[in-house]
């Protein structure tokens, strides 16, 4: 295959970028891979990369030389470019929607979704919930074969039994005498961080640290403004909240030394952060929205709460602090099994490969 990926990519960091990076690594071992991206900070072996900020004429020249036989686009605001290239060069377009935000974004987004659906050979999304939303939105037959679900996946994270949490906490400038609740999320109000800030009022100063761990590489004006507003809300409780930017490797270490992972989002697909936290053995609390319901069974392999609910955040954190260790270990064990059998990286990569091969075969015929 000769695959053209169009997407934001590392060092800009989020769940989508992590998935795209795994796809790039996987396919570059056996296929010819090309990447059109605005994020040119990382040079990758066996991948020909081109800056999407170049003129359309230069991009077209790049495509003529690359001669891809399939386009895989992962960023909805590159939709117009992906559709144009697909139509001009007669290349099938597989569009992956990592989020479906019909109820949260405006009319322009809704119109763009329609254009993506009508102009793509097929559309994939990362959760059954998102797939159902798309089918309902487009008023399609539930058995529609143009929309596919390929769930995100991760590898299990091995945790060493002799891990010295206190040493690692000091390395990250974190307290050794507090419980730490990590919130791995970008600074966006849809992530529900406002409700974490309100929850701090229900804990003692020396009891809990809420570690808001945002992905490194996201220098976004809106996120800076949101952080400023959050800091104003915290006021005298600043010692209970820590904002930091971390690489993905650092996050994987933090999951091993924190006590709880909390995702209070209003919407979610299949969160990479949630999958990684569960695979590392960290107890997770997540809102009962979207793809979270496909991952977590309440009190079986994690804990589900209602969104926008401070009381449930506080009560569930306290429940985990007090829970019988044997029961908590069983929940952690179930979480790891869930990731291993339903959300493995191997399954995700094989599903994309199978889909790409089928699309190329059908298109050529």
Rosetta blueprint (number, residue, H / E / L):
1 X L
2 X E
3 X E
4 X E
5 X E
6 X E
7 X L
8 X L
9 X L
10 X L
11 X L
12 X L
13 X L
14 X L
15 X H
16 X H
17 X H
18 X H
19 X H
20 X H
21 X H
22 X H
23 X H
24 X H
25 X H
26 X H
27 X H
28 X H
29 X L
30 X L
31 X L
32 X E
33 X E
34 X E
35 X E
36 X E
37 X E
38 X L
39 X L
40 X L
41 X L
42 X L
43 X L
44 X L
45 X L
46 X L
47 X E
48 X E
49 X E
50 X E
51 X E
52 X L
53 X L
54 X L
55 X L
56 X H
57 X H
58 X H
59 X H
60 X H
61 X H
62 X H
63 X H
64 X H
65 X H
66 X H
67 X L
68 X L
69 X L
70 X E
71 X E
72 X E
73 X E
74 X L
75 X L
76 X H
77 X H
78 X H
79 X H
80 X H
81 X H
82 X H
83 X H
84 X H
85 X H
86 X H
87 X H
88 X H
89 X L
90 X L
91 X L
92 X L
93 X E
94 X E
95 X E
96 X E
97 X E
98 X L
99 X L
100 X L
101 X L
102 X L
103 X L
104 X L
105 X L
106 X L
107 X H
108 X H
109 X H
110 X H
111 X H
112 X H
113 X H
114 X H
115 X H
116 X H
117 X H
118 X H
119 X H
120 X L
121 X L
122 X E
123 X E
124 X E
125 X E
126 X L
127 X L
128 X H
129 X H
130 X H
131 X H
132 X H
133 X H
134 X H
135 X H
136 X H
137 X H
138 X H
139 X L
140 X L
141 X L
142 X L
143 X L
144 X L
145 X L
146 X L
147 X E
148 X E
149 X E
150 X L
151 X L
152 X L
153 X L
154 X E
155 X L
156 X L
157 X L
158 X L
159 X L
160 X L
161 X L
162 X L
163 X L
164 X L
165 X H
166 X H
167 X H
168 X H
169 X H
170 X H
171 X H
172 X L
173 X L
174 X L
175 X L
176 X L
177 X L
178 X L
179 X E
180 X E
181 X E
182 X E
183 X E
184 X E
185 X L
186 X L
187 X L
188 X L
189 X H
190 X H
191 X H
192 X L
193 X H
194 X H
195 X H
196 X H
197 X H
198 X H
199 X H
200 X H
201 X H
202 X H
203 X L
204 X L
205 X L
206 X L
207 X L
208 X E
209 X E
210 X E
211 X E
212 X E
213 X E
214 X E
215 X E
216 X L
217 X L
218 X L
219 X L
220 X L
221 X H
222 X H
223 X H
224 X H
225 X H
226 X H
227 X H
228 X H
229 X H
230 X H
231 X H
232 X H
233 X H
234 X H
235 X H
236 X H
237 X H
238 X H
239 X H
240 X H
241 X E
242 X E
243 X E
244 X E
245 X E
246 X E
247 X L
248 X H
249 X H
250 X H
251 X H
252 X H
253 X H
254 X H
255 X H
256 X H
257 X H
258 X L
259 X L
260 X E
261 X E
262 X E
263 X E
264 X L
265 X L
266 X L
267 X L
268 X L
269 X L
270 X L
271 X L
272 X H
273 X H
274 X H
275 X H
276 X H
277 X H
278 X H
279 X H
280 X L
281 X L
282 X L
283 X L
284 X E
285 X E
286 X E
287 X E
288 X L
289 X L
290 X L
291 X L
292 X H
293 X H
294 X H
295 X H
296 X L
297 X L
298 X E
299 X L
300 X L
301 X L
302 X E
303 X E
304 X E
305 X E
306 X L
307 X L
308 X L
309 X L
310 X H
311 X H
312 X H
313 X H
314 X H
315 X H
316 X H
317 X H
318 X H
319 X H
320 X H
321 X H
322 X H
323 X L
324 X L
325 X H
326 X H
327 X H
328 X H
329 X H
330 X H
331 X H
332 X H
333 X H
334 X H
335 X H
336 X H
337 X H
338 X H
339 X H
340 X H
341 X H
342 X H
343 X L
344 X E
345 X H
346 X H
347 X H
348 X H
349 X H
350 X H
351 X H
352 X H
353 X H
354 X H
355 X H
356 X H
357 X H
358 X H
359 X H
360 X H
361 X H
362 X H
363 X H
364 X H
365 X L
